[in-house]
Structures are given as C-alpha cells and as structure tokens.
Amino acid sequence: MSVRKNERVPQLRIALAQLNPTVGDLTGNADLIVDAVRQAAAAGAHVVVCSEMALTGYPVEDLALRQTFTSAARQTLTDLAARLDAEGTGDVLTVVGYLDDQDGPRNAAGALWRGEVVARQFKHHLPNYGVFDERRWFKSGDELTVLRFHGVDIGMVICEDLWQDGGPIAALGEAGVDVIVSPNASPYERNKDDVRIELAGRRAAEAGAPLVYCNQVGGQDDLVFDGGSFIVDPSGTALATAEQFVSKVLVADLELTAGTGHRSGTFAGVNVQRKVLADEPLPAYEKITNPQVQPLSDEAEVWSALVLGLRDYVRKNGFSSVILGFSGGIDSAVCAALAVDALGPENVHGVSMPSKYSSEHSRTDAEELAKRLGCPFRVQPIADMVHTYVDQLGLEGLAEENVQARVRGVLLMALSNSEGHLVLATGNKTEIAVGYSTIYGDAVGAFAPIKDVFKTHVWQLARWRNAEAERRGEVPPIPENSITKPPSAELRPGQLDTDSLPDYALLDDILDDYVEGDRGYADLVAAGFDPDVIDRVVRMVDIAEYKRRQYPPGTKITFKAFGRDRRLPITNRWREHH
C-alpha cells in the first residue's frame, strides 16, 4: 500500500441520488437523473452518484440480451451527458449506472462531465446468488479507472464488487485512492441494512478511504429496493445516511486526505488506470452538517417495504386502483391496510362475498374494515352461484369447498375486467408453503402483497400498524376481532385452519427451518420438532410446488422468497424421511 502524506485536506461535496427508476423507461429515468443533478448542483455538490443501472432500471433480466435495448441505453447515456451540460450542470461530475453494449451487454457505470462520457467502468465481480443470475452476460477482467477530480482521486466500483475479498477494492487500496463511489441496486431483505454498513466499513478500511454507497429505491416486480444510501469512513463510522424507501438526494461534505503516492498498474490482479479531469483542489468553503437518520424498527421497515412494493407494482404497470376480497380475516385486512397506505382509500375496492357458511362476524368484520379504512365497499353474495355449480355437478366435500373459492375468484376477475382494477391475492407465506390455497380461487390476482410474510408475522404487522395509528391519534385500521379470532376459510360449517394445519406458531417455526434454512429431516428432529408433525408439514410443502408456480408475484422481504429464491422440481419424488 502506498504511503500517504497529509499535505492538504481538500473538500468535496458529494450527492447521492437515491432514485426510483422504472425498468426500460430510458427517457423517464434520464429525467429523474437530470432533476437530481439539478437539485445537487443547487446545493453546491461537486459530484453526484446515482444507483446501479439507474438509467435503465434494475434488474433488466433478459432485456440485457436485446441488442436494441443495450444500444439505446448507451446512446441515452451519451445524450444525458450533453443534456446536463446544456442545462448548466455539466461541471458536476455525475456517475450513472447503465447497461452498456461493448462486446455484448455489460453492467456499467459512466462518469459524465462537461457534456461527455469521460470514463466507463464495468462490474468487476461476478454475482452468483438467488436474486438474479448475470453469468450469461458478464465479462470479467476489466480494468478499474480512477478519476482525479479537484485534486481528489475517485475510484469506482459497482454493487457486488463490495462483496469480494481481495478484489477490486483491495486493488484500489494498493494503487491509492482518496474516496470510492459504489453505485448499488441491493434488494431489500429484513435486517440487511446492518450487513451493508458493516461490509462497506470493512471495504473502506481495506481501501484506506471513505466509501460512498448509493442504493436504488422502489419496487420492481417482486423485488423492492430500500435505498438507505450512506457514506462510511475507514473506521466503519457512517458519515451520512439517507432515509429508507423514499427517493432522496443526500448531500454531504467530505474532508479527504489526498495522497501523493498513488499509482497506476496492476494491483491484486487488477489493472488500475488513472485519468485527470481537474487537478487543482477546490477553494475552501463552509461545510454543511451531514444528514444522519435513525433506522426504522423492524416492523416499520417491513411495512414500508410492502407498501412501496405494492404501490410501484400497481402504478408502474399502468393501474391506479386495486380490488380484493374482504373476508373479515386477518390476511385480507392487512392486505387492505397496506393497499390504502400505498394508494389511498379511494383506490382500494373491497368486496365481501359471503357464502351460506359465512359467519355473521365475518360479514360485520369486513364491513368494519371498510369503514375504518374509508374505502369503497360492496357485498356480492355467492350462494346462488355456488348452488348452480354444486347441483349441476353433484359436488360435495373438498370439491364443493373449492367451488366457493373459485366463484369468488371469478367474481373478482369479472369486476377487474369491468372496472379496471388490479386484483390482489391475499395469501400469506405459510399458506402458500403448505398449499393451503385454491388455484383459480383465492390464488387469483395480479399481485400478492403478503406472499413472503409468514402467518405469525402477519399478526405482528397488524398489531404494529394499529399501534402506530393510535400513536398518531388515528383510528386503528384493522378490526380487533380480525386479529384475535381463530382463522378460518369458512368453506364448511365450523371450519378452522387448525382442522387442516398445525398451530401457526409451530408451523412457522418448522417452515422457517425447512424453507428458509433448507434443513433436512434429521436437523428438524434435532431441533425438537415432533417427527409426525415434521412428516406432515414436509409432505405438504413438497407436493405444493405446482401451486406456488402459479401464484401471483409478491414483494420479497426474506432471504428465501417463493418463486424468486426457492424453486423445486414439480415432478419430484425426493422426500425427507426418517
């Protein structure tokens, strides 16, 4: 590592443009970047860092294989540089994540200055984990570019480069840099923000320089990005932090120890090259107080993620309103409360669809939910429709129960087609895991807000949301009876979920180990679970894969979300056993 001499302490005001792009909307995303640079310039920023692929949206998945798209992205970056210069913000060095088409599709970051793309940096580290797989369009071995700007040496890395021990950041540390900028698009998972800051602190220490981490915000299909951008110094101290789940331009001042022994060459197996843009340090100016925000509680964080994921899925797909069944139960109540927080009460349409088995409290709880939320509500009895199916086909037992669920699904889809609402499925992760749902019935819809939320966590969220409302002096949105009564699908007289399933607290404990932890039978026995219950639960999970494949997408909040991170063969004779 080169020895540094503290000859001067240059200042640099840097802005982190934590934006909410839409995949494929090159024009709209460019507008977001221009607005952010304009805000940053007005605040006196010298450098702006946008998130990974901010120009194209992220993840682009197989759009990366479409040459017309990659070429358009590269051209849009060139046009963006000229546009920023024409608008008077060209002197702000702007780092923009985008999709390049040099030797095929490339995950890249471009440095824009004075109307030109003055440098392009490609992702150096190859990711290989559950959220997405970029192996088909990744090329390794690219050199790293260090930009000298106002007397400060700025190194660039992209997202997963942070996760590689002894990789690009180690190379930058050996070559010598004063600050590292890292465009990111890191999907939300519970408790992930602590991991990010700790990891970034280690990398900052490895480089001997502060690290600027700019994360994307917003929903994209079943992923949600939480923002939470930050700057961390080599001691692991966060110098500035941004809010989670909101678009934000975070502006902060850095005092940097500029080194004199910085070099080009090959370090840690990586070629490091330097480019001088502006060698003279900036004149001294008055520093601002760097923003620091308090982290959200776990439940506030999860609720915010679910709200943002739902809002962006609806709006980015051209809808403005949703419709869902109001059963009087906890799942539909939580989904409705999430939808109201995401879209406003006037855009959430509740439908009560009582059958001959529906209890009076289910009807009144559904009506009370609509009243508390202030959303449009209607009652559409299904008994006559079910009667027609059942009598004509002579159905009974499970076949009759499923007809009730499917009639409700048909009714919701008909209203969606007629009125233009997007249908929400209200199933939770526990039910989806064990196949406790009806295909073409309660599983219909375009989006499932609590698909990745275990049943016991649904209750926790409901209690938290009501407590938040009380804290604000508002009416709690979820009826207490929906939280406390025993859950039931009410498809036959006196039916309870526990007739078909173990107690939810026990069931979720087993599922956490089997689904999230991929533990086998012996591990589950060693954890203290009853062997008969293990056999029952594991069998239900294993044979329900075909149902999960047909379930709507829903916001991912855990490490192992169905459809995104966990896919087993549908035709599969492997069974966990004694």
C-alpha positions in Angstrom: 0.0 0.0 0.0 1.4 3.4 -0.9 2.4 5.8 1.9 0.2 8.9 2.1 1.4 12.4 3.0 -1.1 14.7 4.5 -0.1 17.7 2.5 -3.6 19.2 2.2 -7.1 18.4 3.2 -9.3 19.1 0.1 -13.0 19.2 0.5 -15.6 17.6 -1.8 -19.4 18.0 -1.6 -20.9 14.8 -2.9 -24.6 14.0 -3.6 -26.1 10.5 -3.5 -29.1 10.4 -6.0 -31.3 7.7 -4.4 -33.8 7.4 -7.2 -36.8 5.2 -8.2 -36.2 4.2 -11.8 -38.5 2.0 -14.0 -37.0 -0.8 -16.0 -37.0 0.1 -19.7 -38.0 3.7 -19.3 -34.9 5.3 -20.6 -36.5 8.7 -21.1 -38.2 8.8 -17.7 -35.2 7.6 -15.9 -33.0 10.2 -17.6 -35.4 12.9 -16.5 -35.1 11.6 -12.9 -31.3 11.9 -13.1 -31.4 15.4 -14.6 -33.7 16.6 -11.8 -31.5 15.0 -9.2 -28.3 16.6 -10.6 -30.1 20.0 -10.8 -31.0 19.6 -7.0 -27.5 18.6 -6.2 -25.9 21.5 -8.1 -28.2 23.9 -6.4 -26.9 22.5 -3.1 -23.3 23.1 -4.2 -22.4 19.5 -4.9 -19.3 18.7 -7.0 -20.0 15.0 -7.6 -23.3 13.1 -8.0 -23.5 9.3 -7.6 -26.6 7.5 -9.0 -27.5 3.9 -8.3 -26.6 0.8 -10.3 -28.3 0.9 -13.7 -30.2 4.0 -12.7 -30.6 4.9 -16.4 -32.1 1.5 -17.5 -33.8 0.4 -14.3 -32.8 -2.7 -12.4 -32.8 -5.7 -12.8 -33.2 -5.7 -16.5 -33.1 -9.5 -16.7 -33.3 -10.8 -20.3 -33.7 -7.2 -21.6 -29.9 -7.4 -21.4 -29.9 -9.8 -24.3 -31.9 -7.5 -26.6 -29.3 -5.6 -28.6 -31.7 -2.8 -29.5 -32.2 -2.0 -25.8 -28.5 -2.1 -24.9 -27.6 0.2 -27.8 -30.4 2.6 -26.8 -29.1 2.7 -23.3 -25.6 3.5 -24.4 -26.9 6.3 -26.7 -29.1 7.7 -23.9 -26.1 8.0 -21.6 -24.3 10.0 -24.3 -27.3 12.2 -24.8 -27.7 12.6 -21.0 -24.1 13.9 -20.7 -24.9 16.6 -23.4 -28.2 17.4 -21.8 -26.6 18.0 -18.3 -24.1 20.3 -19.9 -26.7 22.2 -21.8 -28.7 22.7 -18.6 -25.7 24.3 -16.9 -24.8 21.3 -14.6 -22.0 19.9 -16.8 -19.3 20.8 -14.3 -20.8 18.4 -11.8 -19.1 15.0 -12.2 -22.1 12.6 -12.4 -21.7 8.8 -12.1 -24.6 7.0 -13.7 -25.3 3.2 -13.7 -26.4 1.9 -17.1 -26.3 -1.1 -19.5 -23.5 -1.0 -22.0 -23.2 -3.0 -25.2 -19.4 -3.1 -25.6 -18.6 -6.7 -26.6 -22.1 -7.7 -25.6 -24.3 -6.5 -22.7 -22.3 -5.0 -19.7 -23.4 -3.8 -16.3 -21.6 -0.5 -16.3 -21.2 3.0 -14.7 -20.5 6.1 -16.8 -18.8 9.2 -15.5 -20.3 12.3 -17.2 -18.6 15.7 -17.2 -18.8 18.8 -19.3 -21.0 17.1 -21.9 -19.0 13.9 -22.4 -18.8 10.4 -21.0 -15.3 10.7 -19.7 -15.0 7.2 -18.3 -16.9 3.9 -18.3 -16.5 1.3 -15.5 -17.8 -2.2 -15.8 -18.8 -4.5 -13.0 -15.7 -6.5 -12.0 -17.1 -9.1 -9.6 -19.4 -12.0 -10.8 -22.5 -12.4 -8.7 -24.0 -15.8 -8.2 -26.9 -15.9 -5.8 -30.7 -16.2 -5.6 -32.0 -12.8 -6.7 -30.7 -12.9 -10.2 -28.0 -14.6 -12.3 -25.9 -12.4 -14.6 -23.5 -15.1 -15.7 -24.8 -15.1 -19.3 -23.9 -11.5 -19.9 -20.9 -10.8 -17.6 -17.3 -10.4 -18.7 -14.6 -10.2 -16.1 -11.1 -8.8 -16.2 -11.9 -5.2 -16.9 -9.6 -2.5 -15.6 -10.5 -0.1 -12.9 -10.5 3.7 -13.7 -9.5 6.3 -11.0 -10.6 9.8 -11.8 -8.6 12.8 -10.4 -11.2 15.5 -9.8 -10.4 18.7 -8.0 -7.2 17.1 -6.6 -9.1 14.1 -5.3 -8.6 10.5 -6.6 -12.0 8.9 -7.0 -12.3 5.1 -7.6 -15.4 3.5 -8.9 -16.8 0.0 -8.2 -20.2 -1.4 -8.9 -22.5 -3.2 -6.4 -21.3 -6.8 -5.8 -17.6 -5.7 -6.2 -18.1 -4.8 -2.5 -18.6 -8.5 -1.6 -15.3 -9.7 -3.0 -12.4 -10.1 -0.5 -9.1 -9.1 -2.1 -10.8 -7.9 -5.2 -11.3 -4.5 -6.9 -11.4 -2.5 -3.7 -8.2 -4.2 -2.5 -6.6 -3.2 -5.8 -7.8 0.4 -5.4 -6.4 0.4 -1.9 -3.0 -0.7 -3.1 -3.0 1.7 -6.0 -4.2 4.5 -3.8 -7.5 6.4 -3.8 -9.0 9.2 -1.7 -12.6 8.1 -2.0 -14.6 5.2 -3.6 -18.0 5.6 -5.1 -20.2 2.5 -5.4 -23.5 2.6 -7.4 -25.8 -0.2 -6.0 -29.1 -1.8 -6.5 -29.4 -4.0 -3.5 -32.9 -5.6 -2.9 -34.4 -5.3 0.5 -34.4 -8.2 2.9 -35.1 -7.9 6.7 -32.1 -6.8 8.7 -29.9 -6.3 5.6 -29.1 -2.6 6.2 -26.8 -3.6 9.2 -24.9 -6.1 7.0 -24.4 -3.5 4.3 -22.9 -0.8 6.5 -20.6 -3.3 8.3 -19.4 -4.7 4.9 -18.9 -1.2 3.4 -16.9 -0.3 6.5 -14.6 -3.3 6.0 -14.1 -2.3 2.4 -13.4 1.3 3.3 -10.8 0.1 5.7 -9.3 -2.1 3.0 -9.0 0.9 0.7 -8.0 3.3 3.4 -10.6 5.8 2.1 -14.3 6.7 2.6 -16.8 4.7 0.6 -19.9 6.3 -0.9 -22.8 3.7 -1.2 -25.7 4.9 -3.3 -28.6 2.4 -3.4 -31.7 2.3 -5.6 -35.2 2.7 -4.1 -38.6 1.4 -5.4 -40.4 -1.7 -6.4 -39.6 -3.8 -9.5 -41.9 -6.8 -9.9 -41.4 -8.9 -6.8 -38.3 -7.0 -5.6 -38.3 -3.9 -3.6 -35.2 -1.7 -3.1 -35.0 0.3 0.2 -32.5 3.0 -0.5 -30.8 3.7 2.8 -27.7 5.2 1.0 -24.7 6.1 3.1 -21.1 7.2 3.3 -18.8 5.3 5.6 -15.2 6.1 6.6 -12.3 3.6 7.1 -13.1 3.3 10.8 -16.6 2.0 10.0 -18.3 5.2 11.1 -21.3 6.3 9.0 -20.6 9.9 7.9 -24.0 10.5 6.3 -27.2 8.4 5.9 -30.4 8.6 3.9 -33.9 7.5 4.6 -35.2 4.1 3.5 -38.0 3.7 1.0 -38.1 7.2 -0.3 -36.5 9.0 -3.3 -33.8 11.3 -1.9 -30.8 13.4 -3.0 -28.5 13.1 0.0 -25.8 15.9 0.0 -22.8 15.6 2.3 -19.3 17.1 2.7 -16.1 15.1 2.9 -12.8 16.2 4.1 -10.3 14.0 2.4 -6.6 13.3 2.9 -5.2 13.4 -0.6 -2.3 11.0 -1.2 0.8 11.8 -3.3 2.0 8.2 -3.9 -0.9 7.0 -5.9 0.0 4.8 -8.9 -1.3 3.1 -12.0 -0.6 -0.5 -12.7 -1.7 -4.0 -11.8 -2.6 -4.5 -8.1 -4.3 -7.6 -6.6 -4.5 -8.9 -10.1 -6.5 -5.9 -11.4 -5.3 -3.2 -13.8 -5.8 0.3 -12.3 -5.6 3.3 -14.7 -5.9 7.0 -13.8 -7.5 9.9 -15.7 -7.1 13.5 -14.7 -10.1 15.7 -15.1 -9.3 18.6 -12.8 -6.1 18.5 -10.7 -6.5 21.7 -8.6 -8.3 21.4 -5.3 -11.4 23.4 -4.7 -11.2 26.7 -2.8 -12.2 26.4 0.8 -15.9 26.7 1.6 -18.2 26.4 4.6 -19.1 22.8 5.3 -22.7 21.6 5.9 -23.9 19.3 8.6 -24.1 15.8 7.1 -27.6 14.2 7.4 -28.0 11.3 9.7 -31.2 9.4 10.0 -32.4 7.0 12.7 -33.0 3.4 11.4 -36.6 2.1 11.2 -37.9 -0.5 13.6 -38.2 -4.0 12.1 -42.0 -3.8 11.7 -41.9 -0.3 10.3 -39.2 -1.4 7.8 -41.2 -4.4 6.7 -44.4 -2.4 6.4 -42.7 0.3 4.4 -41.2 -2.3 2.1 -44.6 -4.0 1.5 -46.3 -0.6 0.9 -43.7 0.6 -1.6 -43.6 -2.8 -3.4 -47.3 -2.8 -3.9 -47.5 0.9 -4.9 -44.9 0.6 -7.6 -46.2 -2.7 -9.0 -49.6 -1.1 -9.4 -48.5 2.3 -10.8 -45.6 1.1 -12.9 -47.9 -1.3 -14.6 -50.4 1.4 -15.5 -53.1 0.8 -12.9 -54.4 3.3 -10.3 -56.7 1.1 -8.2 -57.0 -2.4 -6.7 -59.8 -4.7 -5.7 -59.7 -7.6 -3.2 -61.9 -9.8 -1.2 -62.8 -8.6 2.3 -63.3 -11.8 4.2 -63.2 -10.4 7.7 -60.0 -12.3 8.4 -56.5 -11.1 9.2 -54.9 -11.6 5.8 -57.4 -9.6 3.8 -57.4 -6.9 6.5 -53.6 -6.5 6.4 -53.6 -6.5 2.6 -56.3 -3.9 2.5 -54.5 -1.7 5.1 -51.3 -2.0 3.0 -53.1 -1.0 -0.1 -54.7 2.0 1.5 -51.3 3.2 2.7 -49.9 2.6 -0.8 -52.7 4.0 -3.0 -55.1 6.0 -0.8 -58.5 4.7 0.4 -60.4 5.8 -2.7 -58.3 3.5 -4.8 -58.9 0.3 -2.8 -62.2 -1.5 -3.5 -63.3 -4.1 -1.1 -65.8 -6.9 -1.9 -67.5 -9.1 0.7 -68.5 -12.4 -0.9 -70.4 -14.3 1.7 -71.5 -17.9 1.2 -74.0 -19.9 3.1 -71.2 -20.9 5.5 -70.0 -17.4 6.2 -70.4 -16.3 9.8 -72.1 -13.1 10.9 -68.8 -11.9 12.4 -67.0 -12.3 9.1 -69.6 -10.1 7.4 -69.5 -7.4 10.1 -65.7 -7.5 10.4 -65.4 -7.0 6.6 -67.8 -4.0 6.8 -66.0 -2.6 9.8 -62.7 -2.9 8.0 -64.0 -0.8 5.1 -65.4 1.7 7.5 -62.1 2.1 9.3 -60.2 2.4 6.0 -62.7 4.7 4.3 -62.6 2.7 1.1 -65.4 1.7 -1.4 -67.1 -1.5 -0.3 -69.8 -3.8 -1.7 -71.4 -7.1 -0.8 -71.8 -9.7 -3.5 -73.3 -12.9 -2.1 -72.1 -16.1 -3.9 -74.6 -18.7 -2.5 -76.7 -18.9 -5.7 -73.7 -19.1 -8.0 -72.2 -21.9 -5.9 -75.5 -23.7 -5.8 -75.6 -23.8 -9.6 -72.2 -25.4 -9.8 -72.7 -27.8 -6.9 -76.2 -29.0 -8.0 -75.4 -29.4 -11.7 -72.2 -31.4 -11.0 -73.3 -33.2 -7.8 -70.3 -31.9 -5.8 -69.6 -32.4 -2.2 -66.6 -32.3 0.2 -63.4 -30.7 -1.0 -64.8 -30.2 -4.5 -67.7 -28.1 -3.1 -65.3 -26.1 -0.9 -63.1 -25.3 -3.8 -66.1 -24.1 -5.9 -66.8 -21.5 -3.3 -63.2 -20.2 -3.5 -63.3 -20.3 -7.3 -66.6 -18.5 -7.6 -65.1 -15.7 -5.5 -62.1 -15.6 -7.9 -64.3 -15.4 -11.0 -66.3 -12.6 -9.4 -63.2 -10.5 -8.6 -61.7 -11.0 -12.0 -65.1 -10.0 -13.6 -65.1 -6.8 -11.6 -61.5 -6.2 -12.5 -62.3 -6.6 -16.2 -65.4 -4.4 -15.9 -64.0 -1.6 -13.8 -60.2 -1.7 -14.5 -59.0 -2.5 -11.0 -55.9 -4.8 -10.4 -56.8 -7.8 -8.3 -54.9 -8.6 -5.1 -54.4 -12.1 -3.8 -54.3 -12.2 0.0 -52.4 -15.4 0.8 -49.5 -15.4 3.2 -46.2 -17.3 3.0 -47.3 -20.0 5.5 -50.4 -21.0 3.4 -48.5 -20.8 0.2 -45.8 -23.0 1.6 -48.1 -25.9 2.6 -50.5 -25.5 -0.4 -53.4 -24.2 1.8 -55.0 -22.3 -1.1 -57.2 -22.9 -4.1 -55.8 -22.4 -7.6 -58.1 -20.2 -9.6 -59.8 -19.3 -6.3 -58.2 -17.3 -3.5 -55.0 -17.6 -5.6 -56.3 -15.4 -8.4 -54.9 -11.9 -8.9 -52.0 -9.9 -10.3 -50.1 -9.3 -7.1 -49.9 -10.8 -3.6 -48.8 -8.2 -1.1 -48.1 -10.6 1.8 -46.8 -13.6 -0.2 -43.5 -13.5 1.6 -44.9 -12.9 5.1 -45.4 -15.8 7.4 -48.8 -16.0 9.2 -47.4 -15.2 12.7 -45.7 -12.2 11.2 -49.0 -11.1 9.6 -50.4 -10.8 13.1 -47.4 -8.9 14.3 -47.7 -6.4 11.4 -51.4 -5.9 12.2 -50.8 -5.1 15.8 -47.9 -2.8 14.9 -50.0 -0.9 12.3 -52.8 -0.4 14.8 -50.4 0.7 17.5 -48.9 3.2 15.0 -52.4 4.6 14.2 -53.1 5.0 17.9 -49.8 6.8 18.4 -50.7 9.2 15.7 -54.2 9.8 17.2 -55.9 7.9 14.3 -58.4 5.1 14.2 -56.6 1.7 14.1 -57.3 0.4 10.5 -57.7 -3.3 11.4 -60.6 -4.5 13.5 -59.5 -6.2 16.7 -61.8 -9.1 16.0 -59.9 -9.8 12.8 -56.7 -10.1 14.8 -57.9 -12.2 17.7 -60.5 -14.6 16.3 -59.3 -18.1 15.2 -58.5 -18.1 11.4 -60.9 -19.9 9.1 -61.6 -20.2 5.4 -65.3 -20.8 6.2 -65.8 -23.2 3.4 -67.8 -25.7 5.5 -69.7 -25.4 8.9 -67.5 -24.6 11.8 -64.2 -24.9 9.8 -61.0 -23.7 11.3 -57.5 -23.6 9.8 -56.3 -25.8 12.6 -58.5 -28.6 11.3 -56.0 -29.0 8.4 -52.8 -27.4 9.7 -50.7 -27.5 12.9 -50.9 -24.4 15.1 -49.5 -21.5 13.2 -46.7 -20.7 15.7 -45.4 -24.3 15.5 -45.9 -24.5 11.7 -44.0 -21.2 11.1 -41.1 -22.5 13.3 -40.8 -25.7 11.1 -41.2 -23.7 7.9 -38.5 -21.3 8.9 -36.1 -24.2 9.3 -37.2 -26.2 6.3 -37.9 -23.4 3.8 -35.6 -20.6 4.9 -32.8 -22.8 6.3 -33.1 -25.8 3.9 -32.7 -28.2 6.8 -33.4 -31.9 6.4 -35.4 -34.3 8.5 -32.7 -35.1 10.9 -32.0 -31.4 11.5 -35.7 -30.8 12.2 -35.8 -33.7 14.7 -32.7 -32.4 16.4 -34.4 -29.0 16.7 -37.0 -30.7 18.8 -40.0 -31.0 16.5 -42.3 -34.0 16.6 -41.4 -36.5 13.9 -45.1 -37.0 12.9 -45.6 -33.2 12.6 -42.4 -33.0 10.5 -43.6 -35.7 8.2 -46.9 -34.0 7.7 -45.6 -30.5 7.1 -42.7 -31.5 4.8 -45.0 -33.6 2.7 -47.5 -30.6 2.3 -44.6 -28.3 1.3 -43.1 -30.7 -1.2 -46.3 -31.6 -3.1 -47.5 -27.9 -3.3 -44.8 -26.7 -5.7 -47.2 -26.7 -8.6 -49.4 -24.3 -6.8 -46.6 -22.0 -5.9 -45.5 -21.8 -9.5 -49.0 -20.5 -10.4 -49.3 -18.0 -7.6 -49.1 -14.2 -8.4 -45.8 -12.3 -7.6 -45.5 -10.6 -4.3 -42.9 -8.4 -2.6 -39.8 -10.2 -1.4 -38.8 -9.4 2.2 -36.9 -12.6 3.2 -33.8 -14.5 2.1 -35.9 -17.3 0.6 -38.9 -16.0 -1.3 -41.1 -18.5 -3.3 -40.7 -18.0 -7.0 -37.6 -15.9 -6.7 -35.2 -17.8 -4.5 -36.7 -21.2 -3.9 -37.8 -23.4 -6.9 -38.0 -27.1 -6.6 -38.9 -29.5 -9.4 -42.7 -30.0 -9.7 -42.2 -33.6 -10.8 -40.0 -34.7 -7.8 -40.0 -38.0 -5.9 -37.4 -36.9 -3.3 -38.9 -36.8 0.2 -37.3 -36.0 3.5 -37.9 -39.0 5.8 -36.6 -40.9 8.8 
